[in-house]
Every structure is written in structure tokens, then in C-alpha cells.
Amino acid sequence: MSGPSKPRQRIKVASAPTAGNYDQDEDDHVHAIYQNPNSRSASERVLDTPQASAATVGVLTAIAFALRFYKINQPDQVVFDEVHFGKFASFYITREYYFDVHPPFAKLLFGLAGWFVGFDGHFTFENIGDSYTDNHVPYVGMRALPAILGSLTIPVVYAIMKETGYSTIIAAFSACIILFDNAHIAQSRLILLDATLIFFMSLTIYSYVRFRKLRYWEFTVEWWSWLIATGFFMACTWGAKVNGILTVATIGIAVLVDLWDILDHKKGFTMEHFWKHFMARAIGLIVVPFIIYLSFFYVHFAVLTRSGTGDSFMSPAFQETLIGNELLMNSQELRYYDVVTMKHKDTKVYLHSHPDHYPLQYDDGRISSQGQQVTGYGHDDVNNHWQIIPTKALPEAGRGRIVHHDDVIQLLHVNTQTLLLTHDVASPLMPTNQEFTTWPKDDHSRHNDTLFYLNIIDANSEDPWKSKSSHFRLVHGPTRVSMWTHSKQLPEWAFNQQEINGNKNPTEKSATWFVDQVISTESPEGLSDEQVPKEPKKLSFFRKFAELQLLMLQHNAGLTSSHPYASGPINWPFLISGISFWTENEAQKQIYLIGNIVGWWTCVIALSIYVGIMGADLLARRRGIEPIPEAARGRLWNSAGFFLLIWAMHYLPFFLMSRQLFIHHYLPSHLASALLAGSVLSFILSDTVNYPISIVGRWTKLRKSEYADLGMKGPVVVGVFSFIMFLMFLYMTPLTYGTPGLDGETVNAKRLLSSWTLHFAAKEIAEVP
């Protein structure tokens, strides 16, 4: 058992630091009392040996593999988001282009795993519950990838705690919180992204800790190696899932604190020395990660060369780089006097008109022009046919009759022989927008109001207008409004069709249209039903990358629809609700994503205790009282403070997001809270710490060493805690593994909180007194 610690006193150091011993944090080098490592308790001496540490991490890792691979073939059906990520893996094998809000790294790994185990990519993962066995899908090999990464996360968590100076038993404690957690295990057994994200996040933390420990060996090969390793693993984290960017932000803040410390003039460093460190970190933590991140997309584009489900998300120029794409195969140049149909890009309705007119008065009392109705119609119809009319003299033949970007055109409605027109009259549903109508072609009194500029998006002045591939805006000449539509329907007098009106923003992005069909043409080639194979066009990698990044951000922010298992961030640490991943009605089996309540609530308590300890310490020191030894305080501020930063950066930003959120978004923060829980337990059991933890350099001013001694308290507390957590894990395993099936009463017993929405629960009948 450790004895009572002696009081510490601060001793001022008169000499200024040299270039080799900057940043001598109290976490590493303080005036601490000397302790002989052999004077520690017998349990501490045994556990502190390399052999005991290796045996401990070996046992933990073996258990991790056993728990994550146990019955990994069950269920043999598509589970939860395997409908997405399994499908994306199959697209890599068939090389069909798809779109997703997440970067491609983890999905590329799934595709590689599927290819390695012989998956041909033809199973489509359409619905939760689709059978893998019936369709001969080697799904176990694909699920093995996240299971391996999830298992290897346990020794990485252990190593992080050891490298930050904590004893073997404390490192085992933090590892056990993840080891026996039902949520981490459930995520690691399925074709999902989170196991990859968390594994590389933990490697990023580990690498940064190793880098910081070498700060007295600046610019050595090992120093550079761990700096670049941090950047590499950080890029992998970001590339695995979009919220991996929070890991990048975490390391960024830690690096800014580090550089701020180097900038301190009291430490005696020159600005040249500061800029050397700044440039090194810029290379290792900005340039290298960005190149790695780019490489994921380079491989992504190189593999997905065929037309697929993601085509419609991309620009026409992008789509024409894909083999077999409709735009590439069917796009043709448009000529004056061609008859075409036009569709709105977002709502997919045709530009339509019919002989019926707007009513004289709308329901709100406003007066209309009583002109011919122009609407959006969702079905193919002869009233969708429009002829392109020139407003300039044309040659009798040749390419001079082709329509180009920025040409001024008229559109003639073929069936009624009237010209498309807009004017300064309010539209039926939106008083701020202009009404669209038509005007007889032989009446030239309103000629100017029938003139429209053809603005082809991302085009140059001589670029031709093409069917399918040319997205365009039609901008009215006199009033500069753009032809626009929205999803709200007109009343019955317009047959509940969609309103077409003039948006006063001529560059409105949603006012985008394309020519869907060419009904008749003056082209010498005429119309052909035969699709002649065409060579895909070229587009630079960086244009593809920039376009996809913007779309990923837009669509991720647009995931705002409701979901029965969505939950708010305030609920996550307390396990207020989970997610139903899969059910089988006949056997009453289910997988319900929920964490181990013992571990999660322990982490919440540890977070609260940590904030209380640091707040009390600050108040006491303000009054000249030092209740915590300097060595222990340094460890709490630096190592535990870093863990708190990781937790906060991976948790608090979700409060600012309006998109769908689920409990699995908290798993990275839960790992960080497990690290912090170990730090708090170490402090509670003993105020002794292992000192120093950084690697001593040639110019380091040596300090006396100190060794942590938890005595028998450590193994007993951690052993009891791990046993209780393991029992809770066993109790919840039917919901984690989806087997065996449970009757209603048992389901009710497993519902530890009333807010858990488990399936097959028995109805509770209140007794009437």
C-alpha cells in the first residue's frame, strides 16, 4: 500500500531554458520526492513489469476478439445500415458510381474485403431482413473487417493509458469499459462505419501522445515518424466517416496550444525556432493528411467508372465521365426549331401549358392576367412540347443553327401556338414572384416579354446547348427573373399541377432545368433510337473532388427528416434511448443498439468528478491552498485534460447540428470518456503518479523520478468493476447478438429504462384494487 504523500513545495528555477528543453510541463518534470520503485507494494511491482503488461493486454485483446466474433454469422440477414454500406461495397466490386455523404475510405475497405472473400457484388442489400444465405453472399468475411478493427481498438486504448503514464491496472480499467460495452460490440459485428472510425481515431490519439513524449527529441527521425503517423491516422479517421473531421479539429486545438507554449518569450526561443516547429506541424498535420485524404477519393473515382445510382447527384460534366451514362449516350446538340420537352432538375416536372386560363381573381382577392396557364406536370404529355425559336437571322444550314449559351430565344408551345411569356404580374401562389403565361405568336405587341436568355450552367459563350447534359436557367430579358418552380400544387382550376413562376434571383440554384427529350429536330443525323457507344469524357480529379465535397456537405446538412430512433445529444451519455437494428418476428429476436449502462454511467460520474476536482482546485489555489500535489495536478490538467478535450470536441458540436442524430454518434466521445474515467480513478485511488513520462533528451534538465503505487486497492476495485460490467454485458447479450429470442416478460426485464423501445415486450396490465 502506498504511504501518505509528503507536502510539495514549488521551487523557482532561475536559469532560462535552452533550445532543447522547452515546454518542461509540470506533467513531466517537477521537483517531486524520490521514490524507490522497489518500495512500492508487491502488487504494483508485479503489475508494472513488461511481462505483466504484455500478459494483461494479451488477455484483453483475446477477450475482445472472442466477444466480437462470437456468432458473427447471426443474423444471416441484412441489418440496419448494412442496406447502405453493404450496397456501397458491392458498387466498388461492380464499379458502378454511387453517392454518399461519407468519405470513401471505410467503404473502400469493405469493398476490398468483399472482393477478397469472393463476393461478386450482385446482391443489392435492398431491405433490412434480406437473406444473405439464400443469396450466397460471403457476408461473414465482410463483417470480419469491423470486428477485427473493433477488437484491435482495445489494445490501443490500453496503450494510450500506459503511454500517458498510468499504471497497468488503470490502463486495463479504461480498456474494459470499451471491451465489455454492448454498443461498441454491436457496431463492430456489422458492415457499418463506426468501428473503422473509432479504431483510427484511437490510433490518432496514441500517435499524438507518442509524438508529444518526444518533444525533447525534436526533429529526430522518431519525432518526425510519430508526427506523420498522427497525420496519417487522422486522415484515415476523417476518410472513414464525415464526423471524423472532429478528430482533425481536436488535434488542431492541441497543436495550437502546443505552438502557443513554444511562442512564449519567457522560454527563451527565437521566432526562427517557432517557425521551424510551425512548418513541421503544417507538413505533418495538414499537408500529409490532406494528400492521404485526397488519395481516398482518387481511388474512389478510379474504381467507380461505370454509370450507377449516384449519377443524378452529379453535374452533367461529371456524369459524362462515366461509362454508359444516359447523358453521355443520349446527349445531342440542339438546333433552332427543334421541338423538345424540358424538366426541372429538382422536382422532375415537365414545363407544361394547356388552353385553360388563370382565374380572374384568386382566393386571396388578387387579380390575375387571365392568361394561359403555364404549369409543371409530372407525366409525359403532348402539352409538354416546346419549339426553340431564334431571335436572330440564321444560316440555311450548318452549325450556325445550333443554339449556344447566352443566346436570346423564344419558346413556342406547339399545341396552342403561343409563346412563353412572363411579366410584372404576381404569380398565383407567391405574390413576390412573377406569373408565367403565354402570348399568341402572331401578336407582336408583347414581343420583348417573350425573350429569354439561355444561361447554361458552367458553360462558355460558344458552348452548344445539349439535351440531357446541359443544365440551364431561363432568364427573362426585360425583368431578369429566372423560370422557377416549387413543390406546392395549384388549386383544382389548374388540375393540382405545380406552379411555374419567375424567381427574382436570376442565379437561383434551384431554378435549373434540362432538356429531357428531343421530339423533332432539323439535325442532319435526325433522331435515332440506337445508342452508339461513346468514349467517356475527361474531367480533372480536382474538379470531381471539389464537386463531390460540396455535395457531401449539402446532403449531410439536409438529413433533417424525422426517424423513430433518432435522439438528441443530451440523451446519449445517459443511454436514454437506443436504436432498433433488426427484428425477426417469428422467433422474437432483435438487435437493439444500447451501451452497457454500468460503463456509460460510470463515465458520466467520472466526467462530473473531474470537473468538480479541477474547479475545487482552482478555487483553493486562488486562496493560496494547494490541495493536490503538483505532479498529480499536472497529470490531471495535461493528460486528463487532453482526454476531456477529445470528449468535448466529439460531443458538443452535435448540439449545433439540425440533421438526424443517433446514439452511435456518441461512441467516439464514449471512448474518450473511458480514458478520462481511468484518469479520475487513478487520482481517487492514489495521488502518486509515474514521473517522468516524456523521453529525456540531451538538454533536458533531469528531475527526480516518482512512481505510482495504487497498492491492492487498484486490482480489487478494477476487478470488481470489470466483473459487474461483464455481468451486465451478459445480461444484455440477447439484444446485442440478436439471439436467442425472448418472450415478452423477458423483454420487459431487459428494458432497464422505460424509454427503451424494445420489440416484443409484453403488455403491462395495471392491477385494479
Salt bridges, closest charged atoms under 4 A:
ASP23 OD2 - ARG212 NH2 2.86
ASP23 OD2 - ARG215 NE 3.28
ASP23 OD1 - LYS267 NZ 3.83
ASP25 OD2 - ARG212 NH2 3.52
ASP25 OD2 - ARG215 NH2 3.54
ASP27 OD1 - ARG635 NE 2.79
ASP28 OD2 - ARG215 NH2 1.98
ASP48 OD2 - ARG40 NH2 3.10
ASP81 OD1 - HIS84 NE2 3.84
GLU82 OE2 - ARG143 NE 3.01
ASP100 OD2 - LYS107 NZ 2.79
ASP120 OD1 - HIS122 ND1 3.61
GLU126 OE2 - LYS87 NZ 3.86
GLU163 OE1 - ARG210 NE 3.71
GLU163 OE1 - LYS213 NZ 2.59
ASP194 OD2 - LYS241 NZ 2.96
ASP194 OD2 - HIS664 ND1 3.77
GLU218 OE1 - HIS273 NE2 3.79
GLU218 OE1 - HIS277 NE2 2.73
GLU222 OE2 - ARG210 NH2 3.97
ASP258 OD1 - ARG212 NH1 2.98
ASP258 OD2 - ARG281 NH2 2.61
ASP261 OD2 - LYS267 NZ 2.83
GLU320 OE2 - LYS537 NZ 3.51
GLU326 OE2 - LYS468 NZ 2.90
GLU333 OE2 - ARG399 NH2 2.89
ASP346 OD1 - LYS345 NZ 3.99
ASP364 OD2 - ARG366 NE 2.77
ASP406 OD2 - HIS405 NE2 3.71
ASP407 OD2 - LYS392 NZ 3.65
GLU435 OE1 - HIS423 NE2 2.81
ASP449 OD2 - ARG446 NH2 2.96
GLU499 OE1 - HIS486 NE2 2.65
ASP516 OD1 - LYS468 NZ 3.24
GLU522 OE1 - ARG401 NH2 2.92
ASP617 OD2 - ARG621 NH1 3.69
ASP617 OD2 - ARG633 NE 2.98
GLU626 OE2 - ARG10 NE 3.39
GLU626 OE1 - ARG633 NH1 3.41
GLU630 OE2 - ARG10 NE 3.68
GLU706 OE2 - ARG8 NH2 3.10
GLU764 OE2 - ARG751 NH2 3.74
